[in-house]
Amino acid sequence: MMHPKPGLRPSPEPLDPAKMVNDDRPATGRIADGEHRFPLRVYFEDTDLSGVVYHANYLRFMERARSDMLRGAGIDQRAAHEDGTGSYAIADLAIRYRAPARLDDDLLVISRVTETRAASCAIHQRVMRDGLVLAEAEIVAAFLSPQGRPRRQPSAWREAFSRLQTPTRGEE
């Protein structure tokens, strides 16, 4: 058995070229129990001089998770923007930092829609490591016209958010 050089981690399993074709897609989250769960890893670029995640990067992690949640709920933000329907913008944000994340930490961003209104939705998000809450935020995303004015969200989108607010019978 070969031993890795100091500072190198052994590969968890050999690469299987046949599997790589199917597995070479960006990470996606999943919706379960009325919440969206998005895994990610902390990279060197996410950290500051002290080796912890720079505070603004938690917002990036949450943005990725929200975008993935919308995609998972069947909402096509890109098409809506391109066809002039509108797009989301953060109208309100409150964040609390509780503990630091560090290089190579495996994190989980949990997002839960807490309120759906005609032109906005409220989302509670937590960034966690091994069950410990590192940061949490309350976010209001407003739906805007291409001119930047509030606009009613498409009804199918409001319905998708309502479904996310209420776990299905098998998920309760």
C-alpha contacts under 8 A as a table, 3 or more apart, distances in Angstrom:
res1	aa1	res2	aa2	distance
3	H	10	P	7.91
4	P	7	G	7.99
4	P	8	L	5.80
4	P	9	R	6.55
4	P	10	P	6.03
5	K	8	L	5.56
11	S	14	P	6.73
15	L	20	M	7.62
16	D	19	K	5.44
16	D	20	M	6.37
17	P	20	M	5.09
17	P	21	V	7.18
18	A	21	V	6.28
18	A	22	N	7.95
19	K	22	N	5.61
19	K	23	D	6.06
20	M	23	D	4.86
20	M	24	D	5.51
21	V	24	D	5.66
22	N	25	R	7.13
27	A	39	P	7.47
27	A	40	L	7.70
28	T	38	F	6.47
28	T	39	P	7.59
28	T	68	D	6.59
29	G	36	H	6.62
29	G	37	R	5.23
29	G	38	F	4.10
29	G	39	P	6.47
29	G	65	A	7.50
29	G	68	D	6.62
29	G	69	M	7.24
29	G	72	G	7.81
30	R	36	H	5.59
30	R	37	R	5.36
30	R	38	F	6.72
30	R	69	M	7.73
30	R	72	G	7.18
31	I	34	G	6.68
31	I	35	E	5.54
31	I	36	H	4.32
31	I	37	R	6.22
31	I	69	M	7.54
31	I	72	G	7.36
32	A	35	E	5.51
32	A	36	H	6.37
32	A	37	R	7.45
32	A	167	P	7.81
32	A	171	E	6.65
33	D	167	P	5.30
33	D	168	T	7.45
33	D	171	E	4.72
33	D	172	E	6.14
34	G	112	R	6.77
34	G	163	R	7.81
34	G	164	L	5.10
34	G	165	Q	5.88
34	G	166	T	5.91
34	G	167	P	4.37
34	G	168	T	7.50
34	G	171	E	7.39
35	E	110	I	6.56
35	E	111	S	5.59
35	E	112	R	4.71
35	E	113	V	7.44
35	E	164	L	6.70
35	E	165	Q	7.90
36	H	65	A	7.78
36	H	69	M	5.90
36	H	109	V	7.96
36	H	110	I	5.60
36	H	111	S	5.06
36	H	112	R	6.45
37	R	65	A	7.72
37	R	108	L	6.55
37	R	109	V	5.86
37	R	110	I	4.73
37	R	111	S	6.66
38	F	65	A	5.66
38	F	68	D	7.74
38	F	108	L	5.52
38	F	109	V	5.05
38	F	110	I	6.42
39	P	106	D	7.23
39	P	107	L	5.76
39	P	108	L	4.43
39	P	109	V	6.32
40	L	106	D	5.99
40	L	107	L	5.30
40	L	108	L	6.25
40	L	109	V	7.85
41	R	104	D	5.98
41	R	105	D	5.74
41	R	106	D	4.60
41	R	107	L	5.84
42	V	46	D	6.22
42	V	47	T	7.83
42	V	53	V	7.57
42	V	101	A	7.63
42	V	102	R	6.68
42	V	103	L	5.21
42	V	104	D	4.93
42	V	105	D	5.39
42	V	106	D	6.62
42	V	107	L	7.40
43	Y	46	D	5.40
43	Y	47	T	7.17
43	Y	103	L	5.65
43	Y	104	D	6.01
44	F	47	T	5.53
44	F	103	L	5.96
44	F	104	D	7.95
45	E	48	D	7.95
46	D	52	V	7.98
46	D	53	V	5.39
46	D	54	Y	6.26
46	D	57	N	6.31
46	D	103	L	7.75
47	T	50	S	7.62
47	T	51	G	5.38
47	T	52	V	4.97
47	T	53	V	4.09
47	T	54	Y	5.23
47	T	102	R	7.04
47	T	103	L	6.74
48	D	51	G	5.38
48	D	52	V	5.80
48	D	53	V	6.13
48	D	54	Y	5.28
49	L	52	V	7.65
51	G	102	R	6.19
51	G	103	L	6.74
52	V	100	P	6.06
52	V	101	A	5.68
52	V	102	R	4.56
52	V	103	L	6.80
53	V	57	N	6.71
53	V	58	Y	7.62
53	V	100	P	6.62
53	V	101	A	5.47
53	V	102	R	5.79
53	V	103	L	7.44
54	Y	57	N	5.57
54	Y	58	Y	7.52
55	H	58	Y	5.88
55	H	59	L	7.79
56	A	59	L	5.47
56	A	60	R	6.96
57	N	60	R	4.86
57	N	61	F	6.26
58	Y	61	F	5.02
58	Y	62	M	6.22
58	Y	127	V	7.53
58	Y	135	A	7.41
59	L	62	M	5.03
59	L	63	E	6.07
60	R	63	E	4.99
60	R	64	R	6.25
61	F	64	R	5.28
61	F	65	A	6.36
61	F	109	V	7.30
62	M	65	A	5.02
62	M	66	R	6.13
62	M	109	V	6.61
62	M	125	Q	6.95
62	M	127	V	7.64
63	E	66	R	5.10
63	E	67	S	6.13
64	R	67	S	5.22
64	R	68	D	6.12
65	A	68	D	5.05
65	A	69	M	6.01
65	A	109	V	6.42
65	A	110	I	7.74
65	A	111	S	7.20
66	R	69	M	4.93
66	R	70	L	6.26
66	R	111	S	7.00
67	S	70	L	5.22
67	S	71	R	6.30
68	D	71	R	5.00
68	D	72	G	6.04
69	M	72	G	5.00
69	M	73	A	6.16
69	M	111	S	7.74
70	L	73	A	5.04
70	L	74	G	6.43
70	L	75	I	5.14
70	L	76	D	7.40
70	L	77	Q	7.77
71	R	74	G	5.20
71	R	75	I	5.21
71	R	76	D	6.19
71	R	77	Q	7.79
72	G	75	I	7.36
73	A	160	A	6.12
73	A	161	F	7.84
74	G	160	A	7.68
75	I	157	W	6.47
76	D	79	A	5.55
76	D	80	A	6.36
77	Q	80	A	5.11
77	Q	81	H	6.16
77	Q	87	S	6.66
78	R	81	H	5.16
78	R	82	E	6.10
79	A	82	E	5.04
79	A	83	D	5.95
80	A	83	D	5.37
80	A	84	G	6.11
80	A	85	T	4.86
80	A	86	G	5.70
80	A	87	S	6.69
81	H	84	G	5.32
81	H	85	T	6.00
81	H	86	G	5.19
81	H	87	S	5.61
81	H	146	P	7.68
82	E	85	T	7.69
84	G	145	S	7.35
84	G	146	P	6.11
85	T	145	S	6.54
85	T	146	P	7.34
86	G	143	F	6.62
86	G	144	L	5.32
86	G	145	S	4.43
86	G	146	P	5.44
86	G	151	R	7.66
87	S	143	F	5.57
87	S	144	L	5.45
87	S	145	S	6.76
87	S	146	P	7.40
88	Y	141	A	5.92
88	Y	142	A	5.43
88	Y	143	F	4.50
88	Y	144	L	6.02
89	A	141	A	5.51
89	A	142	A	5.41
89	A	143	F	6.53
89	A	144	L	7.11
90	I	93	L	7.16
90	I	139	I	7.06
90	I	140	V	5.96
90	I	141	A	4.50
90	I	142	A	6.14
91	A	139	I	7.72
91	A	140	V	5.56
91	A	141	A	5.65
91	A	142	A	5.84
92	D	138	E	7.94
92	D	139	I	5.67
92	D	140	V	5.03
92	D	141	A	7.24
93	L	137	A	6.87
93	L	138	E	5.77
93	L	139	I	4.60
93	L	140	V	6.54
94	A	137	A	5.42
94	A	138	E	5.31
94	A	139	I	6.65
95	I	135	A	7.03
95	I	136	E	5.69
95	I	137	A	4.15
95	I	138	E	6.58
96	R	135	A	5.56
96	R	136	E	5.48
96	R	137	A	6.32
97	Y	100	P	7.81
97	Y	134	L	6.12
97	Y	135	A	4.36
97	Y	136	E	6.73
98	R	133	V	6.79
98	R	134	L	4.92
98	R	135	A	5.48
99	A	133	V	7.32
99	A	134	L	4.57
99	A	135	A	7.03
100	P	134	L	6.16
101	A	105	D	6.51
101	A	129	R	7.75
101	A	134	L	6.99
102	R	105	D	5.68
105	D	129	R	7.33
106	D	129	R	6.46
107	L	127	V	6.69
107	L	128	M	5.55
107	L	129	R	4.91
107	L	130	D	7.66
108	L	127	V	5.76
108	L	128	M	5.14
108	L	129	R	6.38
109	V	125	Q	6.78
109	V	126	R	5.56
109	V	127	V	4.46
109	V	128	M	6.24
110	I	125	Q	5.52
110	I	126	R	5.20
110	I	127	V	6.52
110	I	128	M	7.77
111	S	123	I	6.55
111	S	124	H	5.75
111	S	125	Q	4.42
111	S	126	R	6.65
112	R	123	I	5.52
112	R	124	H	5.27
112	R	125	Q	6.44
112	R	164	L	7.37
112	R	165	Q	7.11
113	V	116	T	7.49
113	V	121	C	7.12
113	V	122	A	5.90
113	V	123	I	4.40
113	V	124	H	6.42
113	V	161	F	6.65
113	V	164	L	6.31
113	V	165	Q	5.48
114	T	121	C	7.59
114	T	122	A	5.45
114	T	123	I	5.45
114	T	124	H	6.59
114	T	165	Q	6.20
115	E	121	C	5.53
115	E	122	A	4.97
115	E	123	I	7.19
115	E	165	Q	7.47
116	T	120	S	6.30
116	T	121	C	4.43
116	T	122	A	6.49
116	T	158	R	6.64
116	T	161	F	6.54
116	T	162	S	6.76
117	R	120	S	5.16
117	R	121	C	5.77
117	R	158	R	7.72
118	A	151	R	7.95
118	A	152	R	5.09
118	A	153	Q	6.06
118	A	158	R	7.58
119	A	142	A	5.86
119	A	143	F	5.29
119	A	144	L	7.73
119	A	150	P	6.29
119	A	151	R	5.45
119	A	152	R	4.30
119	A	153	Q	5.23
120	S	140	V	6.69
120	S	141	A	5.47
120	S	142	A	4.22
120	S	143	F	5.66
120	S	152	R	7.81
120	S	153	Q	7.18
121	C	140	V	5.68
121	C	141	A	5.50
121	C	142	A	6.70
121	C	161	F	7.93
122	A	138	E	7.14
122	A	139	I	5.60
122	A	140	V	4.40
122	A	141	A	6.41
123	I	138	E	5.95
123	I	139	I	5.18
123	I	140	V	6.35
123	I	141	A	7.86
124	H	136	E	7.39
124	H	137	A	5.82
124	H	138	E	4.71
124	H	139	I	6.34
125	Q	136	E	5.47
125	Q	137	A	5.21
125	Q	138	E	6.53
125	Q	139	I	7.82
126	R	133	V	6.43
126	R	134	L	7.41
126	R	135	A	5.77
126	R	136	E	4.22
126	R	137	A	6.52
127	V	133	V	5.97
127	V	134	L	5.55
127	V	135	A	5.21
127	V	136	E	6.20
128	M	131	G	5.87
128	M	132	L	5.30
128	M	133	V	4.50
128	M	134	L	5.37
128	M	135	A	7.23
129	R	132	L	5.24
129	R	133	V	6.73
129	R	134	L	7.02
133	V	136	E	7.14
142	A	150	P	6.84
143	F	150	P	5.86
143	F	151	R	5.71
143	F	152	R	6.79
143	F	153	Q	6.04
144	L	147	Q	7.53
144	L	148	G	5.24
144	L	149	R	5.19
144	L	150	P	4.45
144	L	151	R	5.13
145	S	148	G	5.18
145	S	149	R	5.29
145	S	150	P	6.24
145	S	151	R	5.69
146	P	149	R	7.51
153	Q	157	W	6.46
153	Q	158	R	6.46
154	P	157	W	5.29
154	P	158	R	6.52
155	S	158	R	5.04
155	S	159	E	6.18
156	A	159	E	5.05
156	A	160	A	6.20
157	W	160	A	4.94
157	W	161	F	6.27
158	R	161	F	5.10
158	R	162	S	6.16
159	E	162	S	4.97
159	E	163	R	6.25
160	A	163	R	5.13
160	A	164	L	6.38
161	F	164	L	4.96
161	F	165	Q	6.28
162	S	165	Q	5.03
162	S	166	T	6.54
163	R	166	T	5.30
163	R	167	P	7.00
163	R	168	T	7.75
164	L	167	P	6.53
167	P	170	G	7.88
167	P	171	E	5.57
167	P	172	E	5.77
168	T	171	E	5.22
168	T	172	E	6.47
169	R	172	E	5.70
